[in-house]
Amino acid sequence: MNIILFGPPGAGKGTQAKKLVDFYGIPQISTGDILRANVREGTELGLAAKAYMDKGELVPDEVLIGIIKNRLNEADCEKGFILDGYPRTVPQADALAVILEEIEKPIDIVLNFEVPDEELVERISGRLMCKCGASYHKTFNPPKEEGICDACGAEVYQRADDTSDAVLNRLDVYKKQTQPLIEYYEAKGILVTLDGTKDIDVVFEDVKGILAKFA
């Protein structure tokens, strides 16, 4: 099955994507990851992308879609894939539809995780990180000793883009960017919106119920 995931920052999209990967055995494809991999490996498209990235410019859609097409043709995508972070615009969605038709891998379903803004702000603005990779939450999962990582004893910190004001700005950008895409896939009859406020495992049961006809 071929899936696109939508969801604002903090909606749990990444958590659900990991569960999908583990349960269905299909890869999660992040445009950022495959861009970096192509640059690192020095592929023709990677070098083209690097030329723009080195100048601080956005990688053009025609380069990005070529990299995505190559990735979707790899063997691990034979049974399906999860697109995360792409498309971000309607022109990108149109370009994606063209290449998916060429490789005969149309999108089956678009899952859209919805959570009210006030809950997203609470979720994200309470996050705490540690340099060792451990993560906490001021309310839901605080470290045993305030300000100190349970795992390594280092001081935990809050990311600069996890403050309330920064989160609200990120949500505003997401809505402006994504709303046209939600309407785009609604018109195609393949978008399903889920309640992301539920417990993680309950949300995943909802997801599995929706995907049952494709599995």
VENWO-V688412 format. One record per residue. OMEGA is omega as a letter, one per 30 degrees, with the letter a starting at -180 (NA if undefined). NEAR is the number of other ideal C-beta (glycine too) atoms within 12 Angstrom. Layout:
# VENWO-V688412
{{OMEGA NEAR} {OMEGA NEAR}}
This chain:
# VENWO-V688412
{{a 31} {a 33} {l 39} {l 44} {l 42} {l 44} {a 36} {l 34} {l 35} {a 36} {l 37} {a 35} {a 37} {l 24} {l 26} {l 39} {l 34} {l 22} {l 28} {l 37} {a 25} {a 16} {a 22} {l 28} {l 18} {a 32} {l 28} {a 34} {l 36} {a 25} {l 31} {a 21} {a 21} {l 36} {a 33} {l 18} {l 23} {l 29} {a 25} {a 15} {l 18} {l 13} {a 21} {l 16} {l 28} {l 26} {l 21} {l 24} {a 36} {a 25} {l 17} {a 21} {a 22} {l 12} {a 10} {a 9} {l 13} {l 17} {a 33} {a 19} {a 27} {l 20} {a 31} {a 34} {l 36} {l 30} {l 38} {l 42} {l 29} {a 25} {a 34} {l 34} {l 20} {a 20} {a 11} {l 18} {a 28} {a 17} {l 20} {a 29} {l 39} {l 41} {a 43} {l 33} {l 29} {g 39} {l 34} {a 30} {l 21} {l 22} {l 19} {l 31} {l 33} {a 20} {l 26} {a 37} {a 24} {a 21} {l 30} {l 27} {l 16} {a 17} {l 22} {l 12} {a 29} {l 24} {l 33} {a 30} {l 32} {a 38} {a 42} {a 33} {a 40} {l 30} {l 30} {a 17} {a 25} {l 16} {l 26} {l 32} {l 27} {a 22} {a 32} {a 37} {l 29} {a 26} {l 32} {a 29} {l 25} {a 23} {l 16} {l 18} {l 12} {l 23} {a 28} {l 29} {a 21} {a 21} {a 14} {a 18} {a 16} {l 19} {a 26} {l 14} {a 14} {l 13} {a 18} {a 20} {l 24} {a 20} {a 18} {l 14} {l 16} {l 19} {l 19} {a 32} {l 21} {l 23} {a 20} {a 14} {l 20} {l 30} {a 18} {a 22} {a 15} {l 21} {l 31} {l 24} {l 20} {l 28} {l 32} {l 19} {a 17} {a 31} {a 21} {a 16} {a 23} {a 38} {l 22} {l 22} {l 35} {l 30} {a 16} {a 28} {l 32} {a 18} {l 14} {l 21} {a 12} {a 27} {l 29} {l 28} {a 24} {l 32} {a 22} {l 33} {a 23} {l 20} {a 15} {a 23} {l 15} {l 18} {a 30} {l 29} {l 19} {l 26} {a 39} {l 23} {l 17} {a 27} {a 29} {a 15} {l 11} {a 23} {NA 19}}
